[in-house]
Structures are given as structure tokens and as C-alpha cells.
Amino acid sequence: ALLKLYNFLNKNYSMNQYIQKEFAPTQQQQQHKQQGEDQINQFKMVMKMYNVITETCYKSCVSVHGQRKLTGEEKKCAKLCLDKLINVRNRTILRWMELGPMVEKNIMMGIATGNVQLPENLF
């Protein structure tokens, strides 16, 4: 029986083709994998943003190192810093949502014509 299977495979498939056909992930599995990868990338992006905000506000606001608690002034500064950075982030996202489709269209047209131009009022 094993010899018949071996002969059949040799005639009809290379071993790689057989393995790819029999063990290939389904479209649903591939979509699930992509969704998982997208979620991981989104989480990484959020953590990176959190780290940048934390470090920026820490460097700007904390003047005395080695204490367990922040002073009242440091807390106030950190809150203002955090509010400001989150506001800038939100405004940037809104602006990108507004301009993104136009920029993408210009880039695609520029690629087709060999002349990529960005809008003057982008930033």
C-alpha cells in the first residue's frame, strides 16, 4: 500500500506540491492569522506611543529623581503634558483622515505618471 501511494505521488505530485495541497491553510485560517498579526501590530503601536509620551513627559516634568512620589508641581506638569500630547495626537489623526485619501490619490497618480506631488498644506 505504501509503495502504491509512493508511485501515485511520484506520478502526480512532487512532494512539495502534495504537502502544500494537503496542509495549506484555509482562507479562513489565513484571515484569522492576518487579523491576529494586525492586532499585534496595533498593540505594538499603542505601546510605542505610550512609551514615547511617558518618556517625553517624564523628561519635561520630573526634576528630582530618586523620590517615591511626584511633587504637586510635577503632577500638574505631567497632567498638562499628557493632555497636550494626546490632544496633538488626536488632531493629527483627524487631519490625516481628512487629507489621507487626497494624499494617497496624488501618490497613486504620481506613480502612474512618474510625478509624485504632495499637497502644500499637508502640515
VMD Tcl script that builds the backbone (N, CA, C; Angstrom):
set m [mol new atoms 369]
animate dup $m
set s [atomselect $m all]
$s set {name element resname resid chain x y z} {
  {N N ALA 1 A 0.839 -1.188 0.000}
  {CA C ALA 1 A 0.000 0.000 0.000}
  {C C ALA 1 A 0.882 1.249 0.000}
  {N N LEU 2 A 1.954 1.224 0.764}
  {CA C LEU 2 A 2.855 2.360 0.819}
  {C C LEU 2 A 3.543 2.581 -0.523}
  {N N LEU 3 A 3.881 1.492 -1.184}
  {CA C LEU 3 A 4.525 1.585 -2.496}
  {C C LEU 3 A 3.570 2.179 -3.523}
  {N N LYS 4 A 2.282 1.791 -3.461}
  {CA C LYS 4 A 1.288 2.348 -4.381}
  {C C LYS 4 A 1.138 3.850 -4.165}
  {N N LEU 5 A 1.084 4.273 -2.900}
  {CA C LEU 5 A 0.978 5.687 -2.578}
  {C C LEU 5 A 2.211 6.434 -3.083}
  {N N TYR 6 A 3.381 5.868 -2.864}
  {CA C TYR 6 A 4.619 6.480 -3.323}
  {C C TYR 6 A 4.615 6.631 -4.840}
  {N N ASN 7 A 4.245 5.590 -5.562}
  {CA C ASN 7 A 4.188 5.645 -7.026}
  {C C ASN 7 A 3.164 6.664 -7.505}
  {N N PHE 8 A 1.991 6.706 -6.834}
  {CA C PHE 8 A 0.957 7.665 -7.200}
  {C C PHE 8 A 1.468 9.096 -7.028}
  {N N LEU 9 A 2.111 9.351 -5.897}
  {CA C LEU 9 A 2.615 10.692 -5.640}
  {C C LEU 9 A 3.701 11.083 -6.621}
  {N N ASN 10 A 4.576 10.157 -6.939}
  {CA C ASN 10 A 5.642 10.450 -7.891}
  {C C ASN 10 A 5.090 10.787 -9.263}
  {N N LYS 11 A 4.013 10.129 -9.659}
  {CA C LYS 11 A 3.425 10.389 -10.968}
  {C C LYS 11 A 2.659 11.714 -10.996}
  {N N ASN 12 A 1.979 12.037 -9.910}
  {CA C ASN 12 A 1.048 13.160 -9.933}
  {C C ASN 12 A 1.510 14.419 -9.196}
  {N N TYR 13 A 2.355 14.277 -8.229}
  {CA C TYR 13 A 2.764 15.427 -7.419}
  {C C TYR 13 A 4.245 15.326 -7.091}
  {N N SER 14 A 4.831 16.492 -6.968}
  {CA C SER 14 A 6.111 16.494 -6.277}
  {C C SER 14 A 5.767 16.502 -4.800}
  {N N MET 15 A 6.681 16.176 -3.953}
  {CA C MET 15 A 6.396 16.120 -2.526}
  {C C MET 15 A 5.967 17.497 -2.006}
  {N N ASN 16 A 6.614 18.544 -2.505}
  {CA C ASN 16 A 6.244 19.894 -2.075}
  {C C ASN 16 A 4.816 20.234 -2.476}
  {N N GLN 17 A 4.418 19.880 -3.687}
  {CA C GLN 17 A 3.043 20.133 -4.121}
  {C C GLN 17 A 2.056 19.389 -3.237}
  {N N TYR 18 A 2.368 18.159 -2.912}
  {CA C TYR 18 A 1.479 17.353 -2.076}
  {C C TYR 18 A 1.333 17.985 -0.689}
  {N N ILE 19 A 2.455 18.369 -0.105}
  {CA C ILE 19 A 2.423 18.968 1.228}
  {C C ILE 19 A 1.666 20.292 1.195}
  {N N GLN 20 A 1.940 21.108 0.180}
  {CA C GLN 20 A 1.248 22.382 0.070}
  {C C GLN 20 A -0.254 22.194 -0.098}
  {N N LYS 21 A -0.645 21.205 -0.892}
  {CA C LYS 21 A -2.060 20.967 -1.140}
  {C C LYS 21 A -2.748 20.419 0.109}
  {N N GLU 22 A -2.143 19.455 0.754}
  {CA C GLU 22 A -2.779 18.791 1.884}
  {C C GLU 22 A -2.742 19.602 3.173}
  {N N PHE 23 A -1.710 20.408 3.336}
  {CA C PHE 23 A -1.540 21.103 4.598}
  {C C PHE 23 A -1.623 22.625 4.473}
  {N N ALA 24 A -2.070 23.117 3.334}
  {CA C ALA 24 A -2.197 24.558 3.135}
  {C C ALA 24 A -3.300 25.110 4.037}
  {N N PRO 25 A -3.047 26.264 4.646}
  {CA C PRO 25 A -4.088 26.852 5.484}
  {C C PRO 25 A -5.278 27.297 4.645}
  {N N THR 26 A -6.447 27.175 5.204}
  {CA C THR 26 A -7.648 27.616 4.507}
  {C C THR 26 A -7.673 29.131 4.474}
  {N N GLN 27 A -8.542 29.678 3.652}
  {CA C GLN 27 A -8.658 31.129 3.556}
  {C C GLN 27 A -9.076 31.711 4.906}
  {N N GLN 28 A -9.965 31.021 5.606}
  {CA C GLN 28 A -10.415 31.482 6.913}
  {C C GLN 28 A -9.242 31.500 7.906}
  {N N GLN 29 A -8.404 30.468 7.859}
  {CA C GLN 29 A -7.246 30.428 8.742}
  {C C GLN 29 A -6.275 31.565 8.416}
  {N N GLN 30 A -6.099 31.837 7.129}
  {CA C GLN 30 A -5.207 32.915 6.722}
  {C C GLN 30 A -5.751 34.265 7.180}
  {N N GLN 31 A -7.076 34.461 7.054}
  {CA C GLN 31 A -7.684 35.708 7.507}
  {C C GLN 31 A -7.537 35.859 9.021}
  {N N HIS 32 A -7.750 34.755 9.739}
  {CA C HIS 32 A -7.617 34.781 11.195}
  {C C HIS 32 A -6.182 35.129 11.591}
  {N N LYS 33 A -5.233 34.544 10.883}
  {CA C LYS 33 A -3.823 34.830 11.152}
  {C C LYS 33 A -3.516 36.300 10.890}
  {N N GLN 34 A -4.043 36.839 9.776}
  {CA C GLN 34 A -3.812 38.245 9.436}
  {C C GLN 34 A -4.434 39.162 10.480}
  {N N GLN 35 A -5.633 38.814 10.947}
  {CA C GLN 35 A -6.277 39.621 11.977}
  {C C GLN 35 A -5.440 39.629 13.254}
  {N N GLY 36 A -4.909 38.468 13.610}
  {CA C GLY 36 A -4.054 38.380 14.790}
  {C C GLY 36 A -2.806 39.226 14.634}
  {N N GLU 37 A -2.194 39.173 13.458}
  {CA C GLU 37 A -0.998 39.978 13.200}
  {C C GLU 37 A -1.334 41.464 13.238}
  {N N ASP 38 A -2.502 41.837 12.685}
  {CA C ASP 38 A -2.923 43.237 12.717}
  {C C ASP 38 A -3.131 43.714 14.152}
  {N N GLN 39 A -3.742 42.861 14.978}
  {CA C GLN 39 A -3.962 43.221 16.380}
  {C C GLN 39 A -2.638 43.378 17.120}
  {N N ILE 40 A -1.702 42.502 16.849}
  {CA C ILE 40 A -0.378 42.593 17.483}
  {C C ILE 40 A 0.315 43.880 17.056}
  {N N ASN 41 A 0.260 44.207 15.771}
  {CA C ASN 41 A 0.895 45.436 15.276}
  {C C ASN 41 A 0.244 46.678 15.880}
  {N N GLN 42 A -1.084 46.635 16.012}
  {CA C GLN 42 A -1.789 47.757 16.615}
  {C C GLN 42 A -1.388 47.906 18.090}
  {N N PHE 43 A -1.289 46.796 18.799}
  {CA C PHE 43 A -0.877 46.825 20.201}
  {C C PHE 43 A 0.542 47.384 20.324}
  {N N LYS 44 A 1.447 46.950 19.447}
  {CA C LYS 44 A 2.823 47.453 19.471}
  {C C LYS 44 A 2.850 48.965 19.241}
  {N N MET 45 A 2.016 49.436 18.308}
  {CA C MET 45 A 1.972 50.851 18.006}
  {C C MET 45 A 1.475 51.646 19.221}
  {N N VAL 46 A 0.436 51.142 19.887}
  {CA C VAL 46 A -0.095 51.809 21.072}
  {C C VAL 46 A 0.952 51.834 22.181}
  {N N MET 47 A 1.642 50.717 22.390}
  {CA C MET 47 A 2.667 50.665 23.441}
  {C C MET 47 A 3.832 51.601 23.124}
  {N N LYS 48 A 4.207 51.677 21.862}
  {CA C LYS 48 A 5.299 52.581 21.482}
  {C C LYS 48 A 4.887 54.032 21.741}
  {N N MET 49 A 3.651 54.369 21.368}
  {CA C MET 49 A 3.152 55.720 21.603}
  {C C MET 49 A 3.105 56.017 23.104}
  {N N TYR 50 A 2.624 55.062 23.891}
  {CA C TYR 50 A 2.578 55.221 25.347}
  {C C TYR 50 A 3.980 55.479 25.903}
  {N N ASN 51 A 4.958 54.698 25.446}
  {CA C ASN 51 A 6.331 54.859 25.925}
  {C C ASN 51 A 6.908 56.219 25.555}
  {N N VAL 52 A 6.629 56.680 24.338}
  {CA C VAL 52 A 7.135 57.984 23.905}
  {C C VAL 52 A 6.506 59.092 24.744}
  {N N ILE 53 A 5.190 59.021 24.950}
  {CA C ILE 53 A 4.503 60.035 25.749}
  {C C ILE 53 A 5.039 60.037 27.172}
  {N N THR 54 A 5.159 58.851 27.759}
  {CA C THR 54 A 5.645 58.742 29.134}
  {C C THR 54 A 7.044 59.326 29.264}
  {N N GLU 55 A 7.923 58.950 28.364}
  {CA C GLU 55 A 9.299 59.435 28.435}
  {C C GLU 55 A 9.377 60.942 28.217}
  {N N THR 56 A 8.610 61.441 27.261}
  {CA C THR 56 A 8.608 62.876 26.975}
  {C C THR 56 A 8.145 63.680 28.190}
  {N N CYS 57 A 7.031 63.253 28.774}
  {CA C CYS 57 A 6.501 63.978 29.935}
  {C C CYS 57 A 7.407 63.814 31.154}
  {N N TYR 58 A 7.996 62.646 31.319}
  {CA C TYR 58 A 8.904 62.424 32.450}
  {C C TYR 58 A 10.106 63.362 32.350}
  {N N LYS 59 A 10.706 63.420 31.159}
  {CA C LYS 59 A 11.882 64.277 30.979}
  {C C LYS 59 A 11.537 65.751 31.164}
  {N N SER 60 A 10.319 66.126 30.759}
  {CA C SER 60 A 9.911 67.527 30.856}
  {C C SER 60 A 9.518 67.938 32.270}
  {N N CYS 61 A 8.975 66.999 33.031}
  {CA C CYS 61 A 8.327 67.383 34.293}
  {C C CYS 61 A 9.051 66.955 35.561}
  {N N VAL 62 A 9.769 65.866 35.532}
  {CA C VAL 62 A 10.378 65.364 36.761}
  {C C VAL 62 A 11.781 65.952 36.888}
  {N N SER 63 A 11.962 66.728 37.963}
  {CA C SER 63 A 13.252 67.389 38.139}
  {C C SER 63 A 14.106 66.721 39.207}
  {N N VAL 64 A 13.456 66.141 40.210}
  {CA C VAL 64 A 14.189 65.484 41.283}
  {C C VAL 64 A 13.982 63.978 41.145}
  {N N HIS 65 A 15.070 63.272 40.891}
  {CA C HIS 65 A 14.984 61.823 40.699}
  {C C HIS 65 A 15.260 61.106 42.018}
  {N N GLY 66 A 14.736 59.901 42.156}
  {CA C GLY 66 A 15.019 59.104 43.332}
  {C C GLY 66 A 13.965 59.211 44.416}
  {N N GLN 67 A 12.947 60.026 44.213}
  {CA C GLN 67 A 11.869 60.116 45.195}
  {C C GLN 67 A 10.754 59.147 44.799}
  {N N ARG 68 A 10.063 58.647 45.799}
  {CA C ARG 68 A 8.989 57.693 45.532}
  {C C ARG 68 A 7.756 58.343 44.932}
  {N N LYS 69 A 7.496 59.587 45.289}
  {CA C LYS 69 A 6.282 60.265 44.841}
  {C C LYS 69 A 6.643 61.538 44.096}
  {N N LEU 70 A 5.737 61.906 43.198}
  {CA C LEU 70 A 5.904 63.157 42.475}
  {C C LEU 70 A 5.459 64.310 43.365}
  {N N THR 71 A 6.088 65.444 43.163}
  {CA C THR 71 A 5.640 66.640 43.871}
  {C C THR 71 A 4.353 67.131 43.217}
  {N N GLY 72 A 3.663 68.038 43.870}
  {CA C GLY 72 A 2.437 68.610 43.310}
  {C C GLY 72 A 2.689 69.278 41.968}
  {N N GLU 73 A 3.797 69.990 41.890}
  {CA C GLU 73 A 4.152 70.681 40.642}
  {C C GLU 73 A 4.444 69.669 39.520}
  {N N GLU 74 A 5.139 68.592 39.848}
  {CA C GLU 74 A 5.442 67.550 38.847}
  {C C GLU 74 A 4.162 66.875 38.361}
  {N N LYS 75 A 3.229 66.613 39.280}
  {CA C LYS 75 A 1.943 66.008 38.884}
  {C C LYS 75 A 1.183 66.921 37.935}
  {N N LYS 76 A 1.139 68.203 38.279}
  {CA C LYS 76 A 0.436 69.177 37.435}
  {C C LYS 76 A 1.074 69.241 36.048}
  {N N CYS 77 A 2.387 69.310 36.031}
  {CA C CYS 77 A 3.120 69.351 34.755}
  {C C CYS 77 A 2.861 68.093 33.926}
  {N N ALA 78 A 2.906 66.921 34.560}
  {CA C ALA 78 A 2.699 65.655 33.859}
  {C C ALA 78 A 1.293 65.587 33.264}
  {N N LYS 79 A 0.294 66.051 34.026}
  {CA C LYS 79 A -1.078 66.038 33.519}
  {C C LYS 79 A -1.225 66.955 32.316}
  {N N LEU 80 A -0.676 68.169 32.417}
  {CA C LEU 80 A -0.742 69.097 31.287}
  {C C LEU 80 A -0.003 68.542 30.068}
  {N N CYS 81 A 1.153 67.958 30.314}
  {CA C CYS 81 A 1.942 67.367 29.228}
  {C C CYS 81 A 1.171 66.246 28.543}
  {N N LEU 82 A 0.612 65.366 29.337}
  {CA C LEU 82 A -0.152 64.243 28.802}
  {C C LEU 82 A -1.356 64.738 28.016}
  {N N ASP 83 A -2.100 65.682 28.584}
  {CA C ASP 83 A -3.268 66.232 27.884}
  {C C ASP 83 A -2.866 66.856 26.548}
  {N N LYS 84 A -1.757 67.584 26.553}
  {CA C LYS 84 A -1.289 68.252 25.337}
  {C C LYS 84 A -0.893 67.230 24.268}
  {N N LEU 85 A -0.133 66.213 24.654}
  {CA C LEU 85 A 0.313 65.217 23.679}
  {C C LEU 85 A -0.857 64.403 23.123}
  {N N ILE 86 A -1.822 64.075 23.971}
  {CA C ILE 86 A -2.993 63.342 23.490}
  {C C ILE 86 A -3.809 64.222 22.545}
  {N N ASN 87 A -3.939 65.497 22.869}
  {CA C ASN 87 A -4.663 66.422 22.005}
  {C C ASN 87 A -3.981 66.537 20.642}
  {N N VAL 88 A -2.653 66.662 20.646}
  {CA C VAL 88 A -1.898 66.742 19.386}
  {C C VAL 88 A -2.084 65.462 18.582}
  {N N ARG 89 A -2.018 64.324 19.244}
  {CA C ARG 89 A -2.219 63.035 18.563}
  {C C ARG 89 A -3.597 62.968 17.923}
  {N N ASN 90 A -4.626 63.355 18.678}
  {CA C ASN 90 A -5.994 63.313 18.145}
  {C C ASN 90 A -6.173 64.267 16.975}
  {N N ARG 91 A -5.602 65.452 17.081}
  {CA C ARG 91 A -5.702 66.414 15.971}
  {C C ARG 91 A -4.955 65.902 14.744}
  {N N THR 92 A -3.819 65.257 14.964}
  {CA C THR 92 A -3.053 64.699 13.851}
  {C C THR 92 A -3.841 63.600 13.146}
  {N N ILE 93 A -4.469 62.742 13.927}
  {CA C ILE 93 A -5.265 61.661 13.339}
  {C C ILE 93 A -6.425 62.242 12.536}
  {N N LEU 94 A -7.121 63.230 13.084}
  {CA C LEU 94 A -8.236 63.846 12.356}
  {C C LEU 94 A -7.766 64.496 11.062}
  {N N ARG 95 A -6.632 65.168 11.143}
  {CA C ARG 95 A -6.085 65.815 9.935}
  {C C ARG 95 A -5.685 64.772 8.896}
  {N N TRP 96 A -5.098 63.679 9.353}
  {CA C TRP 96 A -4.702 62.633 8.420}
  {C C TRP 96 A -5.921 61.992 7.768}
  {N N MET 97 A -6.984 61.809 8.559}
  {CA C MET 97 A -8.206 61.232 8.000}
  {C C MET 97 A -8.790 62.162 6.935}
  {N N GLU 98 A -8.607 63.441 7.137}
  {CA C GLU 98 A -9.094 64.431 6.187}
  {C C GLU 98 A -8.240 64.456 4.920}
  {N N LEU 99 A -6.923 64.432 5.096}
  {CA C LEU 99 A -6.011 64.573 3.961}
  {C C LEU 99 A -5.537 63.250 3.374}
  {N N GLY 100 A -5.605 62.176 4.152}
  {CA C GLY 100 A -5.073 60.887 3.722}
  {C C GLY 100 A -5.547 60.421 2.356}
  {N N PRO 101 A -6.876 60.419 2.097}
  {CA C PRO 101 A -7.341 59.970 0.784}
  {C C PRO 101 A -6.792 60.814 -0.360}
  {N N MET 102 A -6.703 62.136 -0.139}
  {CA C MET 102 A -6.180 63.016 -1.186}
  {C C MET 102 A -4.696 62.725 -1.434}
  {N N VAL 103 A -3.931 62.546 -0.360}
  {CA C VAL 103 A -2.505 62.247 -0.490}
  {C C VAL 103 A -2.314 60.916 -1.212}
  {N N GLU 104 A -3.090 59.914 -0.794}
  {CA C GLU 104 A -2.989 58.602 -1.433}
  {C C GLU 104 A -3.319 58.689 -2.920}
  {N N LYS 105 A -4.353 59.429 -3.264}
  {CA C LYS 105 A -4.739 59.595 -4.673}
  {C C LYS 105 A -3.615 60.267 -5.459}
  {N N ASN 106 A -3.032 61.339 -4.884}
  {CA C ASN 106 A -1.931 62.037 -5.553}
  {C C ASN 106 A -0.722 61.133 -5.742}
  {N N ILE 107 A -0.429 60.331 -4.738}
  {CA C ILE 107 A 0.711 59.423 -4.835}
  {C C ILE 107 A 0.463 58.391 -5.929}
  {N N MET 108 A -0.730 57.813 -5.949}
  {CA C MET 108 A -1.037 56.804 -6.970}
  {C C MET 108 A -0.993 57.409 -8.364}
  {N N MET 109 A -1.534 58.618 -8.527}
  {CA C MET 109 A -1.482 59.283 -9.834}
  {C C MET 109 A -0.040 59.618 -10.190}
  {N N GLY 110 A 0.734 60.034 -9.193}
  {CA C GLY 110 A 2.134 60.365 -9.434}
  {C C GLY 110 A 2.953 59.157 -9.825}
  {N N ILE 111 A 2.661 58.026 -9.216}
  {CA C ILE 111 A 3.358 56.795 -9.571}
  {C C ILE 111 A 3.052 56.434 -11.016}
  {N N ALA 112 A 1.787 56.597 -11.389}
  {CA C ALA 112 A 1.392 56.258 -12.757}
  {C C ALA 112 A 2.044 57.191 -13.777}
  {N N THR 113 A 2.199 58.470 -13.405}
  {CA C THR 113 A 2.754 59.435 -14.350}
  {C C THR 113 A 4.238 59.700 -14.130}
  {N N GLY 114 A 4.774 59.232 -13.016}
  {CA C GLY 114 A 6.185 59.471 -12.711}
  {C C GLY 114 A 6.421 60.827 -12.058}
  {N N ASN 115 A 5.358 61.464 -11.538}
  {CA C ASN 115 A 5.484 62.785 -10.943}
  {C C ASN 115 A 4.694 62.841 -9.637}
  {N N VAL 116 A 5.311 62.400 -8.540}
  {CA C VAL 116 A 4.639 62.371 -7.234}
  {C C VAL 116 A 4.713 63.737 -6.591}
  {N N GLN 117 A 3.525 64.304 -6.205}
  {CA C GLN 117 A 3.478 65.578 -5.533}
  {C C GLN 117 A 2.550 65.478 -4.330}
  {N N LEU 118 A 2.994 66.064 -3.230}
  {CA C LEU 118 A 2.166 66.111 -2.022}
  {C C LEU 118 A 1.504 67.465 -1.932}
  {N N PRO 119 A 0.338 67.550 -1.309}
  {CA C PRO 119 A -0.327 68.840 -1.153}
  {C C PRO 119 A 0.531 69.818 -0.351}
  {N N GLU 120 A 0.458 71.106 -0.680}
  {CA C GLU 120 A 1.271 72.114 0.000}
  {C C GLU 120 A 0.848 72.283 1.452}
  {N N ASN 121 A -0.439 72.140 1.748}
  {CA C ASN 121 A -0.952 72.387 3.098}
  {C C ASN 121 A -1.017 71.119 3.938}
  {N N LEU 122 A -0.149 70.166 3.647}
  {CA C LEU 122 A -0.194 68.890 4.361}
  {C C LEU 122 A 0.098 69.068 5.840}
  {N N PHE 123 A 1.069 69.907 6.178}
  {CA C PHE 123 A 1.426 70.097 7.591}
  {C C PHE 123 A 1.372 71.550 7.966}
}
mol reanalyze $m
mol bondsrecalc $m
mol representation Tube
mol addrep $m
